[in-house]
Amino acid sequence: MSPVEVGSLSIIALIVLIYLGMPIGIGMLAVSFAGVAAIRGDAVSLRMLGAVANDSLREYLFAVVPLFVLMGLLVTISRVGKDTFDVFQKLLGRVTAGLGVATVFANAVFAAITGISIASATVFSRVAVPEMRRHGYTRKFATGVVAGSSVLGMLIPPSLLMIVYAVMAEESVGRMFLAGIGPGILLAVVFCITILLLARFSKSFVFEATHDSDATVDIGLLDVVRKSIPIAALMLLVLGGLYGGFLNPTEAGAAGAAGALVIALLRRSLDRKSFWNLLVESGQITVSVLFLILAATFFSRMLALSGVPRELADIFLSGPVGPWGFLLFYLLLIIALGCLIDSISIMLILLPIALPIASAAGFDLIWFGVLTVVAVEVGLLTPPFGLSVYVIKSAMNEPDLRVGEIFRGSFPFVVAMIVAIALIVIFPSIATFLARL
């Protein structure tokens, strides 16, 4: 068999193994090892595996993964998410569907200090949904708003998916973080417009038969200021240090984790047992992410050795499909895969194939990365996988709450995300303006 045939069969074999239920990282390693062995022999395959393990994980940059994960977990346990919601609930409570808009803005701010969508979904399903239900919003809408706005956690910096993409595309993490700001704001605005339109034209979707449209949280201005200080301080420490040039991404992660630890200790929300559990959970998440990166790096090198990306680039770019046809196919494929597997796995499977084609097409890889992350996040809301939906179902702990009810509530936000993707495609400067300054 020719190298291209070996690479093509390897891709098919990986899809089959994932369908059969094999863990994605193990499947990628097995397929990559077999593919290199078929092209160059067992000895080369063994040496390449060792080189990949050494090259892909020794980077100083990778220390940012456990630090941002730990920061996100500490922020979650220290009740910063509840304070963020309380502040925006006070500011926007008298706006039509104000609690829904408050949830979006609170999620956007919370995303800027965690970077993990699942953390947002967990926190706000316990904080925002009961409050919205108490003020007459339908459960479908309340859970849908939380599910939809939770995706901001992987777009607004710091973002774990942006870090993974930057590593795979060999782009600057700082530039990728900057590229997420414009699209993150755009997505939050589109979500708010969606909520206001639903409240105007589909009241039965948003409100129960009787609701209190003038509900506001009973906290004073002093409480608003007090609740805002930890949020603002952590954002200033992490994002101010990063974009001000005082800290690199790894140092910003360390500073953020230290700041979140201080907040948790001052609020007495952390004891020895819970701190140990957080450290263990951070380690588990980090190891799973780094193992997937190792496997994806080996998969990428195997594909490069086979020549499959080059052949695909010729097919897409010289044929009738063209660069924009490739982009449309790529985004639709990501959204389809989002119905089946998790976000990081989608990126690590597709990027080794797609990045060489995107580069040959002349696409800005930072803009391409933002589109990738937004499209991947659509998968958090689509059945049957819909990870954010299942997290909300688990966190709510209401036996009569159906998963289908949450999926129906989040559908308008899937449409809003597709609109946002279209706007970023039409106006690339939304993603690239800050990153290319």
C-alpha positions as CSV (number, residue, x, y, z in Angstrom):
1,M,0.0,0.0,0.0
2,S,1.1,3.6,-0.7
3,P,1.5,6.0,2.3
4,V,-1.6,7.9,1.2
5,E,-3.6,4.7,1.3
6,V,-2.2,3.8,4.8
7,G,-3.1,7.3,6.1
8,S,-6.7,7.1,4.6
9,L,-7.2,3.6,6.2
10,S,-5.9,5.0,9.5
11,I,-8.5,7.7,9.5
12,I,-11.3,5.2,8.8
13,A,-9.9,2.8,11.5
14,L,-9.9,5.6,14.0
15,I,-13.6,6.4,13.2
16,V,-14.5,2.8,13.6
17,L,-12.7,2.4,16.9
18,I,-14.4,5.5,18.3
19,Y,-17.7,4.2,17.2
20,L,-17.0,0.9,18.9
21,G,-16.4,2.8,22.2
22,M,-12.6,2.8,22.5
23,P,-11.2,5.8,24.4
24,I,-10.2,8.4,21.8
25,G,-6.6,8.9,23.1
26,I,-5.9,5.2,23.0
27,G,-7.5,4.8,19.6
28,M,-5.4,7.6,18.2
29,L,-2.1,6.2,19.6
30,A,-2.9,2.7,18.3
31,V,-3.9,3.9,14.8
32,S,-0.9,6.2,14.6
33,F,1.6,3.6,15.7
34,A,0.2,1.0,13.2
35,G,0.2,3.7,10.5
36,V,3.8,4.7,11.0
37,A,4.9,1.1,11.3
38,A,3.1,0.3,7.9
39,I,4.9,3.2,6.2
40,R,8.4,3.1,7.8
41,G,8.6,0.0,10.0
42,D,8.2,-0.9,13.7
43,A,11.6,0.6,14.7
44,V,10.8,4.0,13.3
45,S,7.3,3.9,14.9
46,L,8.8,3.2,18.3
47,R,11.3,6.0,18.0
48,M,8.6,8.4,16.8
49,L,6.4,7.5,19.8
50,G,9.2,8.3,22.2
51,A,10.0,11.5,20.4
52,V,6.4,12.6,20.4
53,A,6.1,11.9,24.1
54,N,9.2,14.0,24.8
55,D,8.5,16.8,22.4
56,S,4.8,17.3,23.0
57,L,4.7,17.4,26.8
58,R,8.0,19.0,27.9
59,E,6.9,22.5,26.8
60,Y,6.8,25.1,29.6
61,L,3.5,26.3,28.1
62,F,1.7,23.2,29.1
63,A,2.0,24.2,32.8
64,V,-0.9,26.6,32.0
65,V,-3.4,23.7,31.7
66,P,-3.4,22.6,35.4
67,L,-3.1,26.2,36.6
68,F,-6.2,27.5,34.7
69,V,-8.1,24.3,35.6
70,L,-7.3,24.7,39.3
71,M,-8.2,28.4,39.1
72,G,-11.6,27.5,37.6
73,L,-12.3,24.9,40.3
74,L,-11.3,27.3,43.1
75,V,-13.5,30.1,41.7
76,T,-16.4,27.7,41.5
77,I,-16.1,26.6,45.1
78,S,-15.7,30.1,46.5
79,R,-19.2,31.2,45.3
80,V,-17.8,33.9,43.0
81,G,-20.4,32.7,40.4
82,K,-23.3,33.4,42.7
83,D,-21.9,36.9,43.5
84,T,-21.5,37.6,39.7
85,F,-25.2,36.6,39.1
86,D,-26.4,38.7,42.1
87,V,-24.6,41.8,40.7
88,F,-26.1,41.5,37.2
89,Q,-29.5,40.5,38.6
90,K,-29.6,43.8,40.6
91,L,-28.5,45.8,37.5
92,L,-30.8,44.1,35.0
93,G,-33.7,42.8,37.1
94,R,-36.2,45.4,35.8
95,V,-35.4,44.8,32.1
96,T,-37.8,42.5,30.2
97,A,-36.6,39.0,30.7
98,G,-33.8,40.7,32.7
99,L,-32.9,37.6,34.7
100,G,-32.1,35.8,31.4
101,V,-29.9,38.7,30.2
102,A,-28.3,38.9,33.6
103,T,-27.4,35.2,33.4
104,V,-25.7,35.8,30.0
105,F,-23.6,38.7,31.3
106,A,-22.8,36.8,34.5
107,N,-21.7,33.8,32.5
108,A,-19.5,36.1,30.3
109,V,-17.8,37.6,33.3
110,F,-17.5,34.2,35.0
111,A,-16.0,32.8,31.8
112,A,-13.2,35.4,32.0
113,I,-12.0,34.0,35.3
114,T,-12.5,30.2,34.7
115,G,-12.2,29.3,31.0
116,I,-14.3,26.1,31.5
117,S,-17.8,25.8,30.1
118,I,-18.8,22.9,32.4
119,A,-17.9,25.0,35.5
120,S,-20.3,27.7,34.2
121,A,-23.1,25.2,33.5
122,T,-22.7,23.7,37.0
123,V,-22.7,27.0,38.9
124,F,-25.5,28.8,37.1
125,S,-27.8,25.8,37.0
126,R,-27.8,25.9,40.8
127,V,-27.8,29.7,41.1
128,A,-29.7,31.2,38.1
129,V,-32.3,28.6,37.4
130,P,-34.0,28.5,40.8
131,E,-34.0,32.4,40.8
132,M,-35.6,32.5,37.4
133,R,-38.1,29.9,38.3
134,R,-39.1,31.8,41.5
135,H,-39.8,34.9,39.3
136,G,-42.1,33.1,36.8
137,Y,-39.8,32.0,34.0
138,T,-40.4,28.6,32.5
139,R,-38.0,25.8,33.4
140,K,-37.4,25.1,29.7
141,F,-36.2,28.7,29.2
142,A,-34.3,29.0,32.4
143,T,-32.2,25.8,31.8
144,G,-31.8,26.7,28.1
145,V,-30.4,30.2,29.0
146,V,-27.8,28.6,31.3
147,A,-26.9,25.9,28.8
148,G,-26.6,28.4,26.0
149,S,-24.6,31.0,27.9
150,S,-22.3,28.4,29.4
151,V,-20.5,28.0,26.1
152,L,-18.9,31.5,26.6
153,G,-16.5,29.8,29.0
154,M,-14.6,28.2,26.1
155,L,-14.5,31.4,24.0
156,I,-13.8,34.3,26.3
157,P,-10.2,34.2,27.6
158,P,-8.7,32.4,29.4
159,S,-10.0,29.4,27.5
160,L,-8.8,25.8,27.6
161,L,-9.9,25.2,24.0
162,M,-7.9,28.2,22.8
163,I,-4.8,26.9,24.5
164,V,-5.3,23.5,22.8
165,Y,-5.8,25.1,19.4
166,A,-2.8,27.4,19.9
167,V,-0.6,24.3,20.6
168,M,-1.9,22.4,17.6
169,A,-1.6,25.4,15.2
170,E,1.7,26.6,16.7
171,E,0.1,30.0,17.3
172,S,0.6,32.4,20.3
173,V,-1.6,31.6,23.2
174,G,-1.8,35.3,24.0
175,R,-3.0,36.2,20.5
176,M,-5.6,33.4,20.6
177,F,-6.9,34.8,23.9
178,L,-7.1,38.3,22.3
179,A,-8.9,36.8,19.3
180,G,-11.6,35.4,21.6
181,I,-12.6,38.7,23.1
182,G,-14.5,40.2,20.1
183,P,-16.4,36.9,19.2
184,G,-17.1,36.4,22.9
185,I,-18.7,39.8,23.2
186,L,-20.6,39.2,19.9
187,L,-21.9,35.9,21.1
188,A,-23.1,37.4,24.4
189,V,-24.9,40.3,22.5
190,V,-26.5,37.8,20.1
191,F,-27.7,35.7,23.1
192,C,-29.2,38.8,24.7
193,I,-31.0,39.8,21.5
194,T,-32.3,36.2,21.2
195,I,-33.7,36.5,24.8
196,L,-35.3,39.8,24.1
197,L,-36.9,38.6,20.9
198,L,-38.2,35.5,22.6
199,A,-39.7,37.6,25.4
200,R,-41.3,39.9,22.8
201,F,-42.7,37.3,20.3
202,S,-42.9,34.0,22.2
203,K,-43.9,34.9,25.8
204,S,-45.2,31.4,26.5
205,F,-41.7,30.0,25.8
206,V,-40.1,32.4,28.3
207,F,-42.8,33.1,31.0
208,E,-45.2,31.0,33.0
209,A,-48.9,32.1,32.9
210,T,-48.2,34.4,35.9
211,H,-44.8,36.0,36.4
212,D,-43.3,39.0,38.2
213,S,-41.8,41.2,35.6
214,D,-40.4,43.7,38.2
215,A,-38.4,41.2,40.2
216,T,-35.1,42.4,41.5
217,V,-32.7,41.0,44.0
218,D,-32.8,42.7,47.4
219,I,-29.2,43.9,47.8
220,G,-28.0,47.4,48.2
221,L,-25.3,49.3,46.4
222,L,-22.7,48.5,49.1
223,D,-23.4,44.8,48.6
224,V,-23.0,45.2,44.8
225,V,-19.6,46.8,45.3
226,R,-18.6,44.2,47.9
227,K,-19.6,41.3,45.6
228,S,-17.9,42.9,42.6
229,I,-14.4,43.4,44.2
230,P,-13.2,39.7,44.1
231,I,-14.5,39.3,40.5
232,A,-12.8,42.5,39.3
233,A,-9.6,41.8,41.2
234,L,-9.2,38.4,39.7
235,M,-9.9,39.6,36.2
236,L,-7.4,42.4,36.6
237,L,-4.8,40.1,38.0
238,V,-5.1,37.5,35.2
239,L,-6.2,39.4,32.1
240,G,-4.5,42.7,33.1
241,G,-1.2,40.9,33.8
242,L,-1.4,39.0,30.6
243,Y,-2.4,41.8,28.2
244,G,-0.3,44.4,30.0
245,G,2.8,42.4,29.2
246,F,3.7,41.7,32.9
247,L,2.9,38.0,32.8
248,N,3.1,35.3,30.1
249,P,0.2,32.8,29.9
250,T,1.7,30.3,32.4
251,E,2.5,33.0,34.9
252,A,-1.0,34.4,34.5
253,G,-2.4,31.0,35.2
254,A,-0.3,30.7,38.4
255,A,-1.3,34.2,39.5
256,G,-4.9,33.5,38.9
257,A,-4.8,30.2,40.8
258,A,-3.1,31.9,43.7
259,G,-5.7,34.7,43.7
260,A,-8.6,32.3,43.5
261,L,-7.0,30.3,46.4
262,V,-6.8,33.5,48.5
263,I,-10.5,34.4,47.8
264,A,-11.6,30.8,48.7
265,L,-9.6,31.0,52.0
266,L,-10.9,34.4,52.9
267,R,-14.4,33.2,52.4
268,R,-13.8,30.1,54.4
269,S,-15.2,27.9,51.6
270,L,-12.1,25.6,51.5
271,D,-11.0,23.0,54.0
272,R,-8.3,20.4,53.8
273,K,-10.5,17.7,52.3
274,S,-12.1,19.9,49.7
275,F,-8.7,21.4,48.7
276,W,-7.3,17.9,48.3
277,N,-10.3,16.9,46.2
278,L,-9.7,20.0,44.0
279,L,-6.1,19.1,43.5
280,V,-6.9,15.5,42.5
281,E,-9.7,16.7,40.1
282,S,-7.2,19.2,38.6
283,G,-4.7,16.5,38.1
284,Q,-7.2,14.1,36.5
285,I,-8.4,16.8,34.0
286,T,-4.8,17.8,33.2
287,V,-3.6,14.3,32.6
288,S,-6.6,13.5,30.3
289,V,-6.0,16.7,28.3
290,L,-2.2,16.2,28.0
291,F,-2.7,12.5,27.0
292,L,-5.1,13.6,24.3
293,I,-2.5,16.2,23.1
294,L,0.2,13.5,23.0
295,A,-2.0,11.2,21.0
296,A,-3.1,13.9,18.6
297,T,0.5,15.0,18.0
298,F,1.5,11.4,17.1
299,F,-1.6,11.2,14.8
300,S,-0.6,14.5,13.2
301,R,2.9,13.3,12.4
302,M,1.6,10.0,11.0
303,L,-0.7,11.9,8.7
304,A,2.1,14.2,7.6
305,L,4.2,11.2,6.9
306,S,1.5,9.6,4.8
307,G,0.8,12.8,2.7
308,V,-3.0,12.6,3.3
309,P,-3.3,16.3,4.3
310,R,-1.5,17.4,1.1
311,E,-3.7,15.2,-1.1
312,L,-6.8,16.5,0.6
313,A,-5.6,20.1,0.1
314,D,-5.2,19.4,-3.6
315,I,-8.7,17.9,-3.8
316,F,-10.4,20.7,-1.9
317,L,-8.5,23.7,-3.2
318,S,-8.0,22.8,-6.9
319,G,-11.3,21.2,-7.5
320,P,-14.8,22.7,-7.7
321,V,-15.2,22.8,-3.9
322,G,-12.7,25.6,-3.3
323,P,-11.5,27.2,0.0
324,W,-15.0,28.4,1.1
325,G,-16.6,25.1,0.2
326,F,-13.9,23.4,2.4
327,L,-14.6,25.8,5.3
328,L,-18.4,25.2,5.1
329,F,-17.8,21.4,5.0
330,Y,-15.4,21.7,7.9
331,L,-17.8,23.7,10.1
332,L,-20.7,21.3,9.4
333,L,-18.5,18.3,10.2
334,I,-17.5,19.8,13.5
335,I,-21.1,20.5,14.4
336,A,-22.1,17.0,13.4
337,L,-19.3,15.5,15.5
338,G,-20.4,17.6,18.4
339,C,-23.5,15.5,18.6
340,L,-21.3,12.5,19.4
341,I,-18.0,13.3,21.1
342,D,-16.5,16.0,23.4
343,S,-15.0,19.3,22.3
344,I,-11.3,18.7,22.8
345,S,-11.5,15.3,21.1
346,I,-13.1,16.9,18.0
347,M,-10.3,19.4,17.7
348,L,-7.6,16.9,18.2
349,I,-9.0,14.6,15.6
350,L,-9.8,17.2,12.9
351,L,-7.1,19.8,13.3
352,P,-4.2,17.6,12.1
353,I,-6.1,17.1,8.8
354,A,-7.7,20.6,8.5
355,L,-4.8,22.9,9.5
356,P,-2.6,22.1,6.5
357,I,-5.6,22.7,4.2
358,A,-6.5,25.9,5.9
359,S,-3.0,27.1,5.6
360,A,-2.8,26.2,1.9
361,A,-6.1,28.0,1.4
362,G,-4.5,31.2,2.8
363,F,-6.9,31.4,5.8
364,D,-5.8,33.4,8.8
365,L,-5.2,30.6,11.3
366,I,-6.2,32.7,14.3
367,W,-9.6,33.5,12.6
368,F,-9.8,29.8,11.6
369,G,-9.2,28.9,15.3
370,V,-12.0,31.1,16.6
371,L,-14.4,29.6,14.0
372,T,-13.3,26.1,15.1
373,V,-13.9,26.9,18.8
374,V,-17.4,28.4,18.3
375,A,-18.4,25.5,16.0
376,V,-17.1,23.0,18.6
377,E,-19.1,24.7,21.3
378,V,-22.3,24.2,19.4
379,G,-21.9,20.5,20.1
380,L,-22.3,21.3,23.9
381,L,-26.0,22.1,23.1
382,T,-27.0,19.5,20.5
383,P,-28.4,16.0,21.1
384,P,-27.5,13.3,21.8
385,F,-24.2,14.2,23.4
386,G,-24.8,17.8,24.5
387,L,-22.4,17.8,27.5
388,S,-23.6,21.1,29.0
389,V,-27.2,19.8,28.9
390,Y,-26.3,16.7,30.8
391,V,-24.2,18.7,33.3
392,I,-27.3,20.9,34.0
393,K,-29.5,17.8,34.3
394,S,-27.1,16.3,36.9
395,A,-26.6,19.5,38.8
396,M,-30.3,20.3,39.0
397,N,-31.2,17.0,40.7
398,E,-34.9,17.3,39.7
399,P,-36.3,13.8,38.9
400,D,-39.1,15.2,36.7
401,L,-36.7,17.4,34.6
402,R,-36.3,15.8,31.2
403,V,-33.1,16.1,29.1
404,G,-35.3,16.9,26.1
405,E,-36.8,19.9,27.9
406,I,-33.3,21.4,28.3
407,F,-32.5,20.6,24.7
408,R,-35.6,22.4,23.5
409,G,-34.8,25.4,25.8
410,S,-31.3,25.7,24.4
411,F,-32.3,25.4,20.7
412,P,-32.7,29.1,20.1
413,F,-29.1,29.6,21.4
414,V,-27.9,27.0,18.9
415,V,-29.5,29.2,16.1
416,A,-27.9,32.3,17.7
417,M,-24.4,30.6,17.6
418,I,-24.8,29.7,13.9
419,V,-25.7,33.4,13.3
420,A,-22.6,34.4,15.2
421,I,-20.4,32.0,13.1
422,A,-21.8,33.5,9.9
423,L,-21.0,37.0,11.1
424,I,-17.4,36.0,12.0
425,V,-17.0,34.4,8.6
426,I,-18.3,37.6,6.8
427,F,-16.4,40.0,9.1
428,P,-13.1,38.3,10.0
429,S,-11.8,41.4,11.8
430,I,-14.2,40.6,14.7
431,A,-11.7,37.8,15.6
432,T,-8.5,39.2,14.2
433,F,-8.5,42.9,15.0
434,L,-7.1,42.7,18.6
435,A,-4.9,39.6,17.9
436,R,-3.1,41.3,14.9
437,L,-2.5,44.7,16.6
